[in-house]
Amino acid sequence: MKKLAVLVLLLPLAACGGGDDGEAAEGGGGGGELTVLAAASLTDVFDELATPFEEEHDTDVVFSFGSSTDLAEQVADGAPGDVLATADEASMQLAEDAGVTGDVETFATNVLTIVVPKGNPAGIESLDDLADTTWVRCSDEVPCGKVALAVLDANGVTAEPVSLEEDVRATLDKVVSGEADAGLVYATDAVAAADEVDAVEIPGAEDELTSYFVTTLEQSEDADLAADWVAWVTSEEGQAILGDAGFGSP
């Protein structure tokens, strides 16, 4: 039933609006469609959260995963969507400043880690070891890049990555594909790709926690259904699913 899409351009998003009001049953409708724009690091856990939600609401959840900053800028410019979930407060603030958000809630936290190919062939044991390897991280302007910069600075690491990626999943993919010896991603990404990568913890990384924010959007075509998604993500059961995926409590 789920439709999983990785969309970042406005035109594809325009095809993913929520269902007609006439299709929505009272209190969060059925037979329609819910469009959720979310940070790339939420890909696996939101896909998991969608299954019971779709069954309960008789609806399809369509995802647009990508950089929080890019997604927030899109909805601020009026792109269609029902829910926005970001991996930092600054991105959510862009949408808030544009007046397109409802109430904003914090629903999870995350921490940065080093991922390496299975078996750790380069023998990376700490951030200091990155200097002698090919490694990657997120671009400076996206949440995972901002956190990486803060963690690197706190540890006095000046080694330069071989490339800067558009989001955390692109960073992870470089390691999974063998194009990089290591990457700086969230701990949850390491959990999601545990069959393909090993994680090397970064001491003190918890001092630079990433917080996740979620809100309904003013342009939603089904405000009740959008509110139901936010309520599901922040519910006790939703929080348990997030916890199993490696996310921390808000």
Phi, psi and omega per residue, in radians:
M1 nan -0.685 -3.087
K2 -1.121 2.539 3.005
K3 -1.992 2.025 -3.080
L4 -1.864 2.152 -3.116
A5 -2.409 2.522 3.034
V6 -1.951 1.779 -2.990
L7 -2.185 2.431 3.078
V8 -2.316 -0.225 -3.100
L9 -1.626 2.695 -3.078
L10 -1.148 -0.667 -3.090
L11 -1.098 -0.831 3.069
P12 -1.057 -0.648 -3.137
L13 -1.120 -0.552 -3.101
A14 -1.124 -0.374 -3.133
A15 -1.547 0.069 -2.998
C16 -2.084 0.513 -3.118
G17 -1.181 2.892 3.124
G18 -1.213 3.003 -3.087
G19 -1.228 2.841 3.093
D20 -1.078 2.588 3.134
D21 -1.001 -0.590 -3.113
G22 -1.182 -0.362 -3.141
E23 -1.488 -0.292 -3.005
A24 -1.540 2.225 3.051
A25 -1.301 2.772 -3.119
E26 -1.031 2.376 3.076
G27 1.380 0.484 2.997
G28 2.093 0.377 2.857
G29 0.724 2.910 3.091
G30 -2.469 2.736 3.099
G31 1.315 0.118 -3.125
G32 -1.832 -2.584 -3.074
E33 -2.569 2.407 3.113
L34 -2.046 2.192 3.128
T35 -1.796 2.062 -3.106
V36 -1.995 2.091 3.068
L37 -1.701 2.125 -2.974
A38 -2.515 2.650 3.085
A39 -0.963 2.504 -3.075
A40 -1.002 -0.539 -3.116
S41 -1.235 -0.133 3.109
L42 -1.667 0.045 -2.998
T43 -0.900 -0.986 -3.030
D44 -1.236 -0.770 -3.061
V45 -1.261 -0.610 3.094
F46 -1.215 -0.620 3.054
D47 -1.057 -0.704 3.117
E48 -1.199 -0.716 3.127
L49 -1.135 -0.481 -3.076
A50 -1.191 -0.582 -3.028
T51 -1.006 -0.986 3.122
P52 -1.178 -0.543 3.128
F53 -1.120 -0.782 3.132
E54 -1.081 -0.720 -3.132
E55 -1.152 -0.736 -3.098
E56 -1.223 -0.634 -3.041
H57 -1.787 0.011 -3.124
D58 0.882 0.977 -3.070
T59 -2.522 2.898 3.029
D60 -1.847 2.362 3.044
V61 -1.790 2.121 3.121
V62 -1.893 2.189 -3.080
F63 -1.815 2.530 2.916
S64 -2.149 1.768 -3.112
F65 -1.718 2.491 3.106
G66 3.049 -2.826 3.090
S67 -1.123 2.284 3.108
S68 -0.957 -0.737 -3.121
T69 -1.081 -0.814 -3.139
D70 -1.083 -0.798 -3.109
L71 -1.133 -0.730 3.132
A72 -1.116 -0.699 3.106
E73 -1.122 -0.647 3.130
Q74 -1.128 -0.840 -3.127
V75 -1.210 -0.549 3.072
A76 -1.109 -0.525 3.107
D77 -1.507 0.042 3.057
G78 1.750 0.141 3.113
A79 -1.052 2.507 -3.116
P80 -1.201 2.660 3.120
G81 2.921 2.863 -3.108
D82 -1.952 -0.620 -3.072
V83 -2.415 2.489 3.040
L84 -2.143 2.282 3.068
A85 -2.246 2.129 -3.072
T86 -2.069 2.816 -3.138
A87 -1.749 0.277 3.030
D88 -2.848 2.781 -3.098
E89 -1.280 -0.584 -3.099
A90 -1.093 -0.714 3.112
S91 -1.147 -0.781 3.109
M92 -1.071 -0.592 3.139
Q93 -1.104 -0.566 3.080
L94 -1.029 -0.762 3.126
A95 -1.232 -0.684 3.113
E96 -1.091 -0.761 -3.123
D97 -1.108 -0.480 3.119
A98 -1.446 -0.093 3.095
G99 1.280 0.511 -3.079
V100 -1.950 0.175 -3.088
T101 -1.931 2.733 2.922
G102 -1.622 -2.613 3.083
D103 -1.152 2.395 -3.129
V104 -1.765 2.297 3.130
E105 -2.164 2.484 2.999
T106 -1.509 2.272 -3.032
F107 -2.234 -0.123 -3.132
A108 -2.915 2.894 3.019
T109 -2.321 2.878 -3.133
N110 -2.601 2.900 -3.116
V111 -2.402 2.576 -3.118
L112 -1.345 2.548 3.075
T113 -2.543 2.909 3.035
I114 -1.678 2.310 2.986
V115 -1.969 2.496 3.130
V116 -2.336 2.753 3.067
P117 -1.029 2.679 -3.137
K118 -0.857 2.311 -3.121
G119 1.542 -0.157 3.097
N120 0.870 1.063 -3.048
P121 -1.041 -0.477 3.140
A122 -1.491 -0.073 3.090
G123 1.156 0.668 -3.104
I124 -1.426 2.149 -3.113
E125 -2.075 -0.207 -3.133
S126 -2.793 3.028 3.089
L127 -1.060 -0.558 -3.129
D128 -1.076 -0.494 -3.118
D129 -1.294 -0.201 -3.116
L130 -1.139 -0.450 -3.079
A131 -1.033 -0.491 -3.080
D132 -1.816 0.343 -3.074
T133 -2.344 3.026 2.944
T134 -1.688 2.051 -3.084
W135 -2.384 2.815 -3.064
V136 -2.357 2.776 3.021
R137 -2.636 3.098 3.127
C138 -1.324 2.756 3.077
S139 -1.056 2.681 -3.051
D140 -1.016 -0.591 -2.972
E141 -1.474 -0.173 -3.136
V142 -1.730 2.756 -3.019
P143 -0.914 -0.810 -3.098
C144 -1.178 -0.463 3.070
G145 -1.288 -0.689 3.105
K146 -1.105 -0.742 3.121
V147 -1.155 -0.728 3.119
A148 -1.042 -0.772 3.120
L149 -1.046 -0.738 -3.128
A150 -1.139 -0.746 -3.131
V151 -1.181 -0.748 3.124
L152 -1.096 -0.756 3.139
D153 -1.123 -0.731 -3.128
A154 -1.108 -0.467 -3.125
N155 -1.756 0.098 3.087
G156 1.168 0.494 -3.111
V157 -1.625 2.187 -3.118
T158 -1.981 0.017 3.136
A159 -1.043 2.456 -3.093
E160 -1.730 2.420 3.097
P161 -1.272 2.788 3.105
V162 -1.380 -0.353 3.073
S163 -2.774 2.732 3.073
L164 -1.974 2.204 -3.011
E165 -1.781 2.771 -3.024
E166 -1.244 -0.459 3.088
D167 -2.772 3.135 -3.012
V168 -1.213 -0.562 3.138
R169 -1.249 -0.590 3.050
A170 -1.148 -0.631 3.082
T171 -1.137 -0.821 3.109
L172 -1.047 -0.721 -3.105
D173 -1.068 -0.584 3.124
K174 -1.119 -0.595 3.119
V175 -1.358 -0.771 -3.138
V176 -1.047 -0.683 -3.105
S177 -1.356 -0.160 -3.126
G178 1.491 0.151 3.127
E179 -1.377 -0.237 3.128
A180 -2.448 2.589 3.104
D181 -1.313 -0.416 -3.075
A182 -2.816 2.809 3.073
G183 -2.606 2.650 3.063
L184 -1.730 1.968 -3.113
V185 -2.372 -3.112 3.073
Y186 -1.420 2.693 3.133
A187 -1.012 -0.597 -3.135
T188 -1.175 -0.537 3.083
D189 -1.186 -0.634 3.078
A190 -1.150 -0.652 3.090
V191 -1.129 -0.787 -3.094
A192 -1.119 -0.540 -3.094
A193 -1.914 0.523 -3.028
A194 -1.071 -0.403 3.108
D195 -1.330 -0.265 -3.036
E196 -2.078 -0.317 -3.113
V197 -2.383 2.789 2.967
D198 -1.924 2.697 3.141
A199 -1.907 2.461 3.049
V200 -2.082 1.961 -3.078
E201 -1.153 2.607 3.109
I202 -1.901 1.926 3.117
P203 -0.993 2.304 3.117
G204 1.483 -0.044 -3.122
A205 -1.088 -0.464 -3.137
E206 -1.157 -0.227 3.076
D207 -1.309 -0.232 3.114
E208 -2.117 0.995 -3.113
L209 -1.106 2.497 2.982
T210 -1.674 2.249 3.078
S211 -1.871 2.511 -3.118
Y212 -1.900 2.457 -3.087
F213 -2.204 2.536 -3.119
V214 -2.389 2.568 3.125
T215 -2.736 2.742 2.937
T216 -1.401 2.814 -3.112
L217 -1.975 2.496 -3.136
E218 -1.081 -0.514 -3.122
Q219 -1.442 0.062 3.140
S220 -1.053 2.429 3.071
E221 -1.546 -0.086 3.083
D222 -2.543 1.463 -3.045
A223 -1.087 -0.613 -3.128
D224 -1.169 -0.750 3.136
L225 -1.144 -0.703 3.094
A226 -1.069 -0.747 3.123
A227 -1.140 -0.596 3.111
D228 -1.144 -0.629 3.100
W229 -1.133 -0.791 3.119
V230 -1.059 -0.747 3.129
A231 -1.114 -0.629 3.131
W232 -1.184 -0.789 -3.128
V233 -1.105 -0.613 -3.078
T234 -1.635 -0.006 -3.136
S235 -1.282 2.924 3.127
E236 -1.054 -0.743 -3.138
E237 -1.208 -0.720 3.103
G238 -1.090 -0.694 3.121
Q239 -1.153 -0.580 3.096
A240 -1.151 -0.688 3.107
I241 -1.157 -0.724 3.081
L242 -1.097 -0.703 3.123
G243 -1.114 -0.695 3.117
D244 -1.131 -0.467 3.135
A245 -1.477 -0.032 3.078
G246 1.802 0.015 3.123
F247 -1.385 2.599 3.070
G248 -1.621 2.896 3.106
S249 -1.295 2.617 3.122
P250 -1.189 nan nan
